[in-house]
Amino acid sequence: MKKSIEEDVFIPLYPKSTMEDRSSPHAKFQDRRFWSAAKLLSNVLLWDGIVQEDTVRDLGLSKLLNRYLLLNLLNTPPGPDNIVKCHKVVACFPERWFQDLESGSTLPELRNFCQYLLQ
């Protein structure tokens, strides 16, 4: 999983002005790369309970979400597409990670994602 994340995930960052036209080749390519990384996130997080939780959280949240997916979300203009992307990302998270958290708190690896959602 680690090798796949390090060697196979690539989401280009284009200027926001380029990304405003969602039908441009740049926007379409970036969107395809986002969904490929989101699918990998889903697959990595499915290993929760089988592989050590710290490893799954590091690979899925620290490396994939914060390094690739969140940067993509921050670089694209806000809109309905980003809401769909965020819903898909949140749906990947194992519910048991949140069962013992205090109200209003989150996992340390999710703080930046939560800040993005609040904005």
matplotlib code that plots the C-alpha trace (Angstrom):
import matplotlib.pyplot as plt

x = [0.0, 2.8, 4.6, 1.4, 0.7, 4.3, 4.7, 1.3, -0.6, -0.3, -2.7, -1.3, -1.9, -2.9, -3.6, -7.1, -7.8, -7.2, -9.5, -12.5, -13.5, -14.5, -14.7, -11.0, -8.6, -6.6, -9.7, -10.9, -7.4, -7.1, -10.6, -9.8, -6.6, -8.6, -11.1, -8.3, -6.7, -10.1, -10.6, -7.2, -8.1, -11.3, -9.3, -6.6, -9.2, -10.9, -7.8, -8.7, -9.1, -6.8, -3.7, -2.5, -4.7, -1.7, -0.5, -3.9, -4.3, -0.9, -1.2, -4.8, -5.1, -1.6, -0.3, -3.4, -5.9, -3.7, -0.9, -3.0, -6.8, -7.0, -4.5, -6.7, -9.8, -8.1, -6.9, -10.2, -13.0, -15.7, -18.9, -21.2, -18.4, -16.3, -19.3, -19.6, -15.9, -16.0, -19.0, -17.1, -14.0, -16.0, -17.8, -14.5, -13.7, -14.4, -17.1, -15.3, -12.5, -15.0, -16.9, -14.7, -14.1, -15.4, -18.1, -16.6, -13.3, -11.7, -8.7, -5.5, -5.0, -8.4, -8.0, -7.0, -9.8, -12.3, -11.0, -11.7, -15.2, -15.9, -14.9]
y = [0.0, 2.4, 1.8, 2.4, 5.7, 6.9, 5.8, 5.7, 8.6, 11.8, 14.8, 17.8, 21.2, 23.8, 27.5, 28.1, 30.2, 27.1, 25.0, 27.4, 25.9, 22.4, 21.2, 22.0, 19.1, 20.1, 20.1, 16.7, 15.2, 16.5, 15.2, 11.7, 11.7, 12.8, 10.0, 7.5, 8.6, 8.6, 5.0, 4.1, 5.9, 3.8, 0.6, 1.5, 2.3, -1.1, -2.7, -1.1, -3.9, -6.2, -4.1, -2.1, 1.0, 3.4, 2.2, 2.5, 6.0, 7.1, 5.8, 6.8, 10.0, 11.5, 10.5, 10.2, 12.6, 15.4, 15.1, 14.7, 14.9, 17.9, 19.8, 19.1, 20.3, 23.5, 24.2, 23.9, 26.5, 25.7, 24.2, 21.2, 18.9, 19.5, 18.7, 15.3, 14.7, 15.5, 13.2, 10.3, 10.9, 11.0, 7.8, 6.0, 6.6, 3.7, 4.7, 3.1, 5.8, 8.3, 6.4, 7.4, 11.0, 13.9, 16.0, 18.7, 16.9, 14.9, 12.8, 14.8, 13.7, 15.1, 18.6, 20.2, 18.4, 19.6, 23.2, 22.9, 21.6, 24.5, 27.0]
z = [0.0, 0.9, -2.4, -4.3, -2.5, -3.0, -6.6, -8.2, -6.8, -8.8, -8.8, -10.6, -9.2, -11.8, -11.3, -10.0, -13.1, -15.2, -13.0, -13.2, -16.6, -15.4, -19.0, -19.7, -20.3, -17.2, -15.0, -16.3, -15.9, -12.3, -11.5, -12.8, -10.7, -7.6, -8.0, -8.5, -5.3, -3.5, -4.5, -3.2, 0.1, 0.3, -0.3, 2.2, 4.9, 4.3, 5.9, 9.3, 11.8, 9.8, 9.6, 12.6, 13.0, 13.2, 9.9, 8.2, 9.6, 8.5, 5.0, 4.5, 6.4, 6.7, 3.3, 0.9, 2.4, 3.7, 1.0, -2.1, -1.8, 0.5, -1.6, -4.6, -2.8, -1.7, -5.2, -6.9, -6.9, -4.4, -5.7, -5.9, -7.2, -4.1, -1.9, -3.7, -3.3, 0.4, 1.0, -0.7, 1.4, 4.6, 3.7, 3.7, 7.3, 9.7, 12.2, 15.1, 14.8, 16.1, 18.8, 21.8, 20.7, 22.8, 21.2, 18.9, 18.6, 15.8, 15.0, 14.8, 11.1, 10.2, 11.6, 8.3, 6.5, 9.2, 8.7, 5.0, 5.6, 8.0, 5.4]

ax = plt.figure().add_subplot(projection="3d")
ax.plot(x, y, z, "-o")
ax.set_aspect("equal")
plt.show()
